[in-house]
Each structure stands twice: as C-alpha cells, then as structure tokens.
C-alpha cells in the first residue's frame, strides 16, 4: 500500500489589537490629568473610579524597565488594570502585579516584546483575560495565582520563549488558542494530573508534568537494537544540548531522539542552564525473547486497559517493524517475513508476520485475537469485553513516498467495524467474528 502525505504551509499575519489605550495628558501641579486621571513619578497612569476609594491602571508612559503595580496610590486601592494598558510596550522587562488587583482587561500586556518576567502577588484575580500576554515573545515563565478559574482566548499565544507555566487545579476553563504559536519543544505546562490544564496541554502537544523542577522525562531507558526513543527535559530554562557518551551503542539528536544501535550500555546527557542531566541507556540484542521482554515491561504494561494495550501493541509494531520491500523488488518474500520471528528478530515482515506478532502480544494478556485473511492480505480482529473490532497494523504502517521506514502511528484501520473495513478489504464474512460496534469500552480490563 502506498500512502502519500501532503504538507500544507499556512501563512498568517499576527493580529493587531484594536483597543490600544494611550491617553494624551497635560499634567498640572497636582499631577492631575483630565480631572480623575493621574500619572505617578514612574510613569504609571491611574484613573480614579468615581464614588469609590479605588483606582485603575490605564497606561504607562515611563522608561523604567521593571514595573511594580502597587497595592495603593494616593490613598486609593489599585484594583484593576485596563484593557490594553501596556499593549505594545517594548521597554518593560518585568511586571509585579499588586496584591489588590481583582481584574485585568483584555490584551493588557499583549505585544510587550521585551517582557521576560511576570509575578502575581495576589489571590483575587478570577481570570487571565483574552490576549492578556499574547505575543510577549521574551516571556520566560508564569505562575497563575490560585484564585484564577479561567484563562481566556489567546492569553499566552505566541509566547515563543516561554519554557514554564504553572497552572493551579482550580483553572477549569481554557479559551481557544490559549497556547497557539508556543514552542512544543520548549514550553512545559506544570499541572495536576487529571486536571483540565493537563488535558489542554496534551491537546496542544506540549510537555506536561506535575513538578516545576528541571528534570528529564526518564532517568533510564531500556530498548532493543534498532529501536528509537525520545526523552524530554521538563522546565528547561535554556536550549538543551544533547550528547551520548557512546554513540556507537545509542546516538541522540538535537531534539532528544535516541536511536539504539547495538547491545550495550551508555549515558545520554542533556545540558541546560549549567545543569547536566543524565539518562542511562541499556540496549538489548534484537531477538524474540528480548523484544517481548521490552514490550511487556515498557510499552504494553499490565496496568493498562485492554484498549490501551491494543493501542500500544499496534504502535510498537508500526514504529519497530518495516514492511519487507523485497516483495516489491523481486515479487517474492523470504519465509521468515511471514512469521512473528521476522518481526521480533529482524524487524522486517509482511502482513501475516505483523498479524502473528500482534496475536502473541495479545495472548500474554489474555486478550482474544484472531488473524483474518482474504484478498492476499492478513490482519487481525480483537475482542474488547464482548465486542470484536478489526485492527490492521500493516495498513496503518504505510509506505510513505517510497520509504519503507514509516514511524508515524496511523489509526485509519484501528478498531474498525465490518462495514468500515469492507471498503478496502475482502474476506469471508461468515468465517470470522462479526465486528458491528463503533462503541469501545476504553476502561475494560481482561481479568
């Protein structure tokens, strides 16, 4: 099967907010501007709220790079920051938001290109509003206060230098495109496990962990010859430099992708901000026994649900087995490529080899599976609870643009019904279990 992938490049222009607030003022001896607007000596512009003892920050005209929004000014409590108050300011490096601030307007700090640090000193703000820190391209990290319940549309979009954001479990509502344009290889979302913040981070493909420490995603790795792994540095303050102490055993690229080359042990180091983090790598010789040992301990784990085990086995086969290209070159296939040994010992197989290896993995967990044949092809049906589904590892491991080394996990033929499979597959419908249901019990575990 040949499957071509088309990449589409989309050009876009960053939106420019239309609500920039830049008051024109003529300051009198008492510091007043237009009656109830005042500028302090640092250039922070305040507006007194009529009938109250409160005031609002509405703009900034100073040259100080480090701004502290105070709790009070001239006997008035500073309770809010207006929409667009600091929008487009290229001078400020840091902002401390005072403990009496209850609300911040949309885009208040957007497009502050030099802003690196933000500190919230209070527990009163209920929301980080729309576009609040959008395009703050120098912003490194942020910690939302425990009072926040919502983070709005594009609140941190295009914060391309941000490496850490700490989000408390109370934040339940996330606006669209909140992390749009952020670096997937750089930004770590620190959130409670199972929280909405964790789910949102995973949707964006961001790194996510429950600790703010700078650590590797794994302190040790075990795999077989020819396998690939990827490790990450959570909360990396600077660009990570990777190195393998013995690249003949396992190499590592600039993105932390490790390739196991031959049996042995080595150490992979990741350096960031003066720290050297280490991961021990053990590589087993490739054979059936070692493959199954690694699969059962690392990829298809006992504590997983049946759905998770089936997915993990399907993914392992796709990422660790190549379709035997001799079929295309000579029209014949070595006998071993029709077997599970071809999968485990050589990492090369054709459809029935994939199917037989899949059955062996499923048998270890007591999950029922069969090989289906028809139309000179073979795949599997597998049972979750009382329902059967089709799984075709070979078709989900396509030859992409002539390459037999696809590692992308496709799900086009994963847990499908008879009706869906009949579009592309032929088999004796009466000879195999019926697959009728689209509903999958993802929490079921075979006892």
C-alpha positions in Angstrom: 0.0 0.0 0.0 1.4 3.4 -0.9 0.3 6.4 1.1 1.4 10.0 0.2 1.4 12.8 2.7 0.9 16.4 1.6 2.1 19.2 3.9 0.3 22.5 3.6 2.0 25.6 4.7 -0.3 28.3 6.0 0.8 31.9 6.0 -0.7 34.3 8.5 -0.3 37.7 10.0 -0.3 38.3 13.7 -3.4 40.2 14.7 -3.0 43.7 15.9 -5.3 44.6 18.8 -7.6 47.5 18.1 -8.1 48.6 21.7 -4.8 50.3 22.4 -5.2 52.9 25.2 -2.7 55.7 25.1 -4.1 58.8 26.9 -2.9 62.2 25.9 -2.2 64.2 29.1 -1.2 67.6 30.3 -0.1 67.2 33.8 -0.8 70.0 36.3 0.9 70.9 39.6 -1.3 68.5 41.5 -0.4 65.7 39.0 -4.0 65.6 37.7 -4.8 64.9 34.1 -8.4 65.5 32.9 -9.8 65.5 36.4 -9.6 62.0 37.6 -6.5 60.7 35.7 -3.1 60.9 37.3 0.5 59.9 36.4 2.9 59.0 39.2 6.6 59.8 39.1 7.4 56.3 37.5 5.0 57.0 34.6 2.1 54.7 35.6 -1.1 56.4 34.7 -4.1 55.8 37.0 -7.8 56.6 36.8 -9.8 57.1 39.9 -13.1 55.3 39.9 -15.9 57.7 40.8 -17.7 57.1 44.0 -15.2 54.6 45.3 -11.8 54.5 47.0 -10.4 52.5 44.1 -8.3 53.4 41.1 -7.3 51.6 37.9 -4.0 51.4 35.9 -4.9 52.7 32.4 -1.5 53.2 30.8 2.3 53.6 31.2 4.4 56.4 29.9 7.7 55.9 31.8 11.1 54.4 30.9 11.6 52.1 33.9 12.1 48.5 32.7 10.9 46.9 35.9 7.3 47.8 36.8 5.6 47.3 40.2 1.9 47.9 40.2 1.4 48.9 43.8 -1.4 47.9 46.2 -2.3 51.6 46.7 -1.7 55.0 45.2 -2.5 58.4 46.7 -4.7 56.7 49.3 -6.7 54.8 46.7 -6.6 51.0 46.4 -5.3 49.9 43.0 -7.8 47.2 42.0 -7.6 46.7 38.2 -5.5 47.0 35.0 -7.4 48.4 32.0 -7.6 46.7 28.6 -4.5 47.4 26.5 -2.9 49.3 29.4 0.7 48.2 28.5 -0.1 46.9 24.9 2.9 47.2 22.6 5.3 48.5 25.2 8.8 47.4 24.1 10.7 48.8 27.2 9.4 46.9 30.2 11.3 43.7 31.3 9.3 42.7 34.3 6.0 43.3 36.0 4.8 42.7 39.5 1.0 42.8 39.7 -0.1 44.1 43.1 -2.0 42.1 45.7 -5.2 44.2 45.4 -5.7 43.7 41.7 -9.0 42.0 41.1 -9.3 42.2 37.3 -7.1 42.7 34.2 -8.6 43.9 30.9 -8.2 42.1 27.6 -4.7 42.5 26.0 -3.4 44.4 29.0 0.2 43.2 28.4 0.0 42.0 24.8 2.8 42.6 22.4 5.3 43.6 25.1 8.2 42.2 23.2 10.8 42.7 26.0 8.7 41.4 28.9 10.5 38.5 30.5 9.0 38.0 33.9 5.5 38.4 35.4 4.7 38.0 39.1 1.2 37.8 40.5 1.3 38.8 44.2 -2.4 38.2 44.9 -5.2 35.6 45.1 -8.0 37.8 43.9 -7.8 37.7 40.1 -10.5 35.3 38.8 -9.4 35.2 35.1 -6.4 35.8 32.9 -8.3 37.5 30.1 -8.3 37.3 26.3 -4.9 38.2 24.6 -3.5 39.1 28.0 0.1 38.2 27.3 -0.2 37.5 23.6 3.0 37.9 21.6 5.1 38.6 24.6 7.9 36.9 22.7 10.5 37.2 25.5 8.3 36.0 28.4 10.1 33.1 30.1 7.7 31.8 32.6 4.4 32.5 34.5 2.7 31.2 37.6 -1.1 31.8 37.8 -2.5 32.6 41.2 -4.7 30.1 42.9 -7.8 32.3 42.6 -7.8 32.1 38.8 -10.7 30.0 37.3 -10.3 30.9 33.6 -7.6 31.6 31.1 -9.0 33.3 28.0 -8.7 33.2 24.2 -5.0 33.5 23.1 -4.0 34.6 26.7 -0.4 33.2 26.1 -0.4 32.8 22.3 2.9 33.4 20.5 4.9 33.4 23.8 7.6 31.7 21.9 10.3 31.9 24.6 8.1 30.7 27.4 9.5 27.5 29.0 7.3 27.1 32.0 3.7 28.0 33.1 2.4 26.8 36.4 -1.4 26.4 36.3 -3.3 25.5 39.5 -6.0 22.8 39.5 -8.8 25.4 40.0 -8.4 26.6 36.4 -11.2 24.7 34.7 -11.9 26.9 31.6 -9.4 27.5 28.8 -10.1 29.7 25.8 -9.4 28.7 22.3 -5.8 29.1 21.0 -4.5 29.8 24.5 -1.1 28.4 23.7 -1.3 29.0 19.9 2.2 29.6 18.4 4.1 28.5 21.6 7.0 26.1 21.2 6.1 22.5 21.6 9.6 21.5 22.3 10.2 24.3 24.8 7.1 25.0 26.9 6.3 22.8 29.9 2.9 23.1 31.5 3.1 22.3 35.2 -0.3 21.0 36.2 -2.0 18.5 38.5 -2.5 15.0 37.0 -6.0 14.6 35.5 -6.7 18.4 35.6 -8.2 20.4 32.8 -4.8 22.1 32.4 -3.1 18.8 31.8 -5.7 17.8 29.2 -5.4 21.2 27.5 -1.6 20.9 27.4 -1.8 17.5 25.8 -4.3 18.7 23.2 -1.6 21.3 22.2 1.1 18.7 22.1 3.0 20.5 24.9 5.2 19.0 27.6 3.3 18.5 30.8 4.3 17.4 34.3 3.3 17.9 37.9 6.6 19.2 39.1 8.3 22.6 38.5 11.8 21.1 38.7 14.1 20.9 35.7 14.3 17.1 35.1 14.5 14.5 32.3 11.4 12.6 31.4 13.3 9.4 32.1 16.4 8.7 34.2 16.9 5.4 32.4 15.8 3.6 29.2 15.9 0.0 28.1 15.3 -1.0 24.5 16.4 -3.3 21.7 18.7 -2.8 18.7 17.1 -0.6 16.0 14.5 0.9 18.3 14.0 4.7 18.8 13.0 6.6 21.9 12.6 10.2 22.7 13.3 11.9 26.1 12.4 15.4 27.1 13.7 18.0 29.6 10.8 19.4 31.6 11.1 23.1 32.5 14.4 23.7 30.6 15.4 27.3 31.2 17.6 27.4 28.0 18.2 25.4 24.8 19.1 21.8 25.5 22.4 20.4 24.3 22.3 16.6 23.9 25.2 14.1 23.9 25.7 10.4 24.0 28.9 9.1 25.7 29.0 6.1 23.4 27.2 7.0 20.2 28.1 3.6 18.8 25.7 2.0 21.3 23.0 4.7 21.2 23.0 8.0 19.4 21.0 11.1 20.3 20.0 14.0 18.1 19.4 17.7 18.9 15.7 17.0 19.8 16.4 14.2 22.3 15.6 11.4 20.0 17.7 8.3 20.9 18.4 5.5 18.5 19.6 2.2 19.9 22.3 0.8 17.6 23.9 -2.2 19.3 23.8 -4.1 22.5 25.5 -2.4 25.5 25.1 0.5 27.9 25.8 4.2 27.6 24.7 7.5 29.1 22.9 10.3 27.4 23.4 13.8 28.8 21.2 16.9 28.4 22.7 20.3 29.4 20.6 23.3 30.1 21.4 26.5 32.0 24.5 25.0 33.6 22.8 21.7 34.6 23.8 18.3 33.2 21.0 15.8 33.4 21.8 12.1 32.7 19.8 9.2 31.4 21.3 5.6 31.4 20.5 3.7 28.2 20.6 -0.1 28.0 20.3 -1.7 24.6 19.5 -5.4 24.2 20.4 -7.6 21.3 17.4 -7.9 19.0 15.7 -11.3 19.3 12.2 -12.6 20.1 12.9 -13.1 23.8 14.3 -9.6 24.3 11.7 -7.9 22.2 8.9 -9.4 24.2 10.7 -8.6 27.5 10.9 -4.9 26.5 7.4 -4.8 25.1 5.8 -6.3 28.2 7.8 -4.1 30.6 7.9 -0.8 28.8 5.2 -0.5 26.1 2.3 -2.9 26.8 2.1 -2.8 30.6 -0.1 -4.9 32.8 -1.9 -2.0 34.5 -3.2 -0.7 31.1 -6.8 -1.2 30.0 -7.4 -3.6 27.1 -7.8 -0.6 24.8 -4.5 0.9 25.9 -2.7 -2.5 25.4 -4.1 -2.9 21.9 -3.1 0.6 21.0 0.4 0.1 22.5 1.0 -3.2 20.6 -0.3 -1.6 17.4 2.0 1.4 17.9 5.1 -0.7 18.7 4.7 -2.8 15.6 4.3 0.3 13.4 7.3 2.0 14.9 9.6 -1.0 15.1 8.8 -3.1 12.1 9.4 -2.3 8.4 7.4 -3.8 5.5 9.6 -6.3 3.6 10.5 -4.4 0.4 11.8 -7.5 -1.4 8.2 -8.2 -2.3 8.2 -5.0 -4.5 11.7 -5.7 -5.9 11.5 -9.4 -6.7 7.9 -10.4 -6.3 8.9 -13.0 -3.6 9.3 -12.8 0.1 11.7 -14.7 2.5 9.8 -17.2 4.5 10.8 -15.6 7.8 8.9 -12.4 6.8 5.7 -14.3 7.0 6.4 -15.1 10.7 6.4 -13.4 14.1 10.2 -14.2 14.2 10.6 -11.8 11.2 9.0 -9.1 13.3 10.9 -9.8 16.5 14.3 -11.0 15.2 14.8 -8.8 12.1 12.2 -6.0 12.4 11.1 -6.9 8.9 7.8 -8.6 7.9 4.8 -8.7 5.6 1.1 -8.6 6.6 0.8 -12.1 8.2 4.1 -11.6 10.1 2.6 -8.4 11.6 -0.6 -10.3 12.4 1.1 -13.2 14.1 3.3 -11.0 16.3 0.2 -9.0 17.3 -1.6 -12.2 18.4 1.5 -13.2 20.6 1.4 -9.9 22.4 -2.4 -10.1 23.0 -2.1 -13.7 24.2 0.2 -12.6 27.0 -2.6 -10.5 28.5 -5.5 -12.9 27.8 -7.0 -10.7 25.1 -8.7 -12.7 22.4 -7.4 -12.0 18.9 -7.5 -13.8 15.5 -5.8 -13.4 12.2 -8.2 -12.6 9.3 -7.1 -13.5 5.7 -8.6 -12.5 2.4 -7.6 -10.8 -0.9 -4.0 -11.9 -0.5 -3.8 -10.0 2.8 -3.9 -10.7 6.5 -4.8 -8.6 9.6 -6.5 -9.1 13.0 -9.8 -9.0 14.8 -9.5 -8.3 18.5 -12.1 -8.5 21.4 -12.7 -5.8 24.0 -15.3 -7.0 26.6 -17.9 -8.8 24.4 -17.3 -7.0 21.1 -14.9 -7.6 18.2 -13.0 -5.0 16.2 -10.7 -5.0 13.2 -7.0 -4.0 13.6 -4.7 -3.8 10.5 -1.2 -3.0 11.6 0.2 -3.3 8.1 -2.2 -0.8 6.5 -1.6 1.6 9.4 2.2 1.3 8.7 2.1 2.5 5.1 4.9 3.1 2.6 5.2 6.9 2.5 6.6 8.5 -0.6 8.6 5.3 -1.4 10.0 4.9 2.2 9.5 1.6 4.0 10.6 3.1 7.3 7.4 4.9 8.4 7.2 5.6 12.2 4.0 7.6 12.3 1.2 5.7 14.1 -1.8 5.9 11.8 -5.2 4.9 13.1 -7.1 4.6 9.7 -7.6 0.8 10.3 -7.6 0.7 14.1 -10.6 -0.8 15.9 -13.0 -0.7 12.9 -16.3 -2.3 12.0 -17.0 -4.8 9.2 -18.8 -2.1 7.3 -15.8 0.2 7.5 -13.3 -2.5 6.5 -15.3 -3.7 3.5 -14.5 -0.5 1.7 -10.8 -1.6 1.3 -10.7 -5.3 2.5 -12.1 -8.6 1.2 -12.7 -11.7 3.4 -15.1 -14.5 4.1 -17.6 -12.7 6.4 -19.0 -15.9 7.8 -15.7 -17.4 8.8 -14.7 -14.7 11.3 -16.3 -12.9 14.3 -18.7 -10.1 13.4 -17.5 -6.6 14.1 -20.5 -4.4 14.3 -20.0 -1.9 17.1 -18.4 1.6 17.0 -18.6 1.9 20.7 -15.4 0.9 22.5 -15.1 0.4 26.3 -11.8 2.1 26.9 -11.8 1.3 30.6 -12.3 -2.5 30.3 -9.6 -4.9 31.6 -9.5 -8.6 30.9 -9.1 -10.4 34.2 
